[in-house]
Each structure stands twice: as structure tokens, then as C-alpha cells.
């Protein structure tokens, strides 16, 4: 972000690799919501990527847990992450820029995007907060 006289201008050509968090938390689709919540708390993050046979297929966020489990007074250890995850997983390529990611977030109405390499492997995650700081 650059500040000029009375205006703030965002640098839009910044590659995602400069702002993304590397090695996002990933858990198996067989896991329950309690395990997902524990992983998020221990790593101080707001989401976990869900894997089926080591392939990313969905994401569970704090909002998913709050709205789909806690607000319904369900027991997290009895609910599988597959029941509350968002799928299909919307991802962004590592060679994209901050503005590309922001446009995808607006288009798909998401606040987190897993970042994938050319082979489709998840190598990071970028959040709205990452784009603004």
C-alpha cells in the first residue's frame, strides 16, 4: 500500500506468494468437528482444509462451526467435518496476484482461498486479512 497526497493506493501486482500463509492446516474427511476445532485453536487459524485420500475437497471455517454446530446445540465430537464443510473447494493458483485473489473472493463470496501449485497441491492459504495488511 502506498500513501500519496490525501489518497491511499494499493499495489495490485503483488504475487500471492508474498502474502499467503504457507502449509495450511489440513485434516481427513473422516475427522469430527471437535478435531477440526482443536486444530484451528492450536494453530490459531480460522479454517482447516478437508482431504479425501490426500486430495483437498473442502474447507471448514469458524463460521461453519458456529452456525452449523454450536448454534444448533450439536455435540462437535459427534458431527463429521463432511457434514459442515464448504465444497467444492475454491482455490487460486500460486502465480496469481493479490488483485486476482480479491476478485475471486468477491465473485465466490468467500474470505479464504487455498493457494495451489501447478499440480493442484495446496501450498498455502490467503485470507481477506492477508490481502489488507
ZIFEN-V326553 format. One record per residue. N is the residue number from 0. RES is the residue in one letter. OMEGA is omega in whole degrees, -180 to 180 (999 if undefined). BURIAL is b if it has 24 or more other C-alpha atoms within 12 Angstrom, else e. Layout:
n=N res=RES omega=OMEGA burial=BURIAL
n=N res=RES omega=OMEGA burial=BURIAL
This chain:
n=0 res=X omega=179 burial=e
n=1 res=X omega=179 burial=e
n=2 res=X omega=174 burial=e
n=3 res=X omega=-178 burial=e
n=4 res=X omega=176 burial=e
n=5 res=X omega=177 burial=e
n=6 res=X omega=174 burial=e
n=7 res=X omega=-179 burial=e
n=8 res=X omega=178 burial=e
n=9 res=X omega=175 burial=e
n=10 res=X omega=-172 burial=e
n=11 res=X omega=-178 burial=e
n=12 res=X omega=-179 burial=e
n=13 res=X omega=179 burial=e
n=14 res=X omega=180 burial=e
n=15 res=X omega=-179 burial=b
n=16 res=X omega=-180 burial=b
n=17 res=X omega=-176 burial=e
n=18 res=X omega=-176 burial=b
n=19 res=X omega=172 burial=b
n=20 res=X omega=-179 burial=b
n=21 res=X omega=177 burial=e
n=22 res=X omega=179 burial=e
n=23 res=X omega=-180 burial=b
n=24 res=X omega=179 burial=b
n=25 res=X omega=178 burial=b
n=26 res=X omega=-179 burial=b
n=27 res=X omega=177 burial=b
n=28 res=X omega=178 burial=b
n=29 res=X omega=-178 burial=e
n=30 res=X omega=176 burial=b
n=31 res=X omega=-177 burial=b
n=32 res=X omega=178 burial=b
n=33 res=X omega=179 burial=b
n=34 res=X omega=178 burial=b
n=35 res=X omega=-180 burial=b
n=36 res=X omega=178 burial=b
n=37 res=X omega=179 burial=e
n=38 res=X omega=179 burial=b
n=39 res=X omega=-179 burial=b
n=40 res=X omega=-177 burial=e
n=41 res=X omega=180 burial=e
n=42 res=X omega=180 burial=e
n=43 res=X omega=177 burial=e
n=44 res=X omega=-176 burial=b
n=45 res=X omega=-180 burial=b
n=46 res=X omega=172 burial=b
n=47 res=X omega=177 burial=b
n=48 res=X omega=-177 burial=b
n=49 res=X omega=-178 burial=b
n=50 res=X omega=168 burial=b
n=51 res=X omega=-177 burial=e
n=52 res=X omega=179 burial=e
n=53 res=X omega=176 burial=e
n=54 res=X omega=179 burial=e
n=55 res=X omega=-178 burial=b
n=56 res=X omega=-178 burial=b
n=57 res=X omega=180 burial=b
n=58 res=X omega=173 burial=b
n=59 res=X omega=-179 burial=b
n=60 res=X omega=175 burial=b
n=61 res=X omega=-179 burial=b
n=62 res=X omega=177 burial=e
n=63 res=X omega=-179 burial=b
n=64 res=X omega=-179 burial=b
n=65 res=X omega=-173 burial=e
n=66 res=X omega=-174 burial=e
n=67 res=X omega=-179 burial=b
n=68 res=X omega=-175 burial=b
n=69 res=X omega=-177 burial=e
n=70 res=X omega=178 burial=e
n=71 res=X omega=179 burial=e
n=72 res=X omega=178 burial=e
n=73 res=X omega=-179 burial=e
n=74 res=X omega=-175 burial=e
n=75 res=X omega=-179 burial=b
n=76 res=X omega=-179 burial=e
n=77 res=X omega=-178 burial=e
n=78 res=X omega=177 burial=b
n=79 res=X omega=178 burial=b
n=80 res=X omega=180 burial=b
n=81 res=X omega=-178 burial=b
n=82 res=X omega=-176 burial=e
n=83 res=X omega=-176 burial=b
n=84 res=X omega=172 burial=b
n=85 res=X omega=-179 burial=b
n=86 res=X omega=2 burial=e
n=87 res=X omega=-180 burial=e
n=88 res=X omega=178 burial=b
n=89 res=X omega=-176 burial=b
n=90 res=X omega=177 burial=b
n=91 res=X omega=-180 burial=b
n=92 res=X omega=-178 burial=b
n=93 res=X omega=-179 burial=b
n=94 res=X omega=179 burial=e
n=95 res=X omega=-178 burial=b
n=96 res=X omega=178 burial=b
n=97 res=X omega=-179 burial=b
n=98 res=X omega=177 burial=b
n=99 res=X omega=-179 burial=b
n=100 res=X omega=180 burial=b
n=101 res=X omega=179 burial=b
n=102 res=X omega=178 burial=e
n=103 res=X omega=180 burial=b
n=104 res=X omega=179 burial=b
n=105 res=X omega=-178 burial=e
n=106 res=X omega=-175 burial=e
n=107 res=X omega=179 burial=e
n=108 res=X omega=177 burial=e
n=109 res=X omega=179 burial=b
n=110 res=X omega=-180 burial=b
n=111 res=X omega=177 burial=b
n=112 res=X omega=170 burial=b
n=113 res=X omega=-180 burial=b
n=114 res=X omega=-176 burial=b
n=115 res=X omega=175 burial=b
n=116 res=X omega=-177 burial=e
n=117 res=X omega=-180 burial=e
n=118 res=X omega=-179 burial=e
n=119 res=X omega=179 burial=e
n=120 res=X omega=178 burial=b
n=121 res=X omega=-179 burial=b
n=122 res=X omega=-179 burial=b
n=123 res=X omega=176 burial=b
n=124 res=X omega=178 burial=b
n=125 res=X omega=-179 burial=b
n=126 res=X omega=176 burial=b
n=127 res=X omega=180 burial=b
n=128 res=X omega=179 burial=e
n=129 res=X omega=-178 burial=b
n=130 res=X omega=-176 burial=b
n=131 res=X omega=-179 burial=e
n=132 res=X omega=999 burial=e
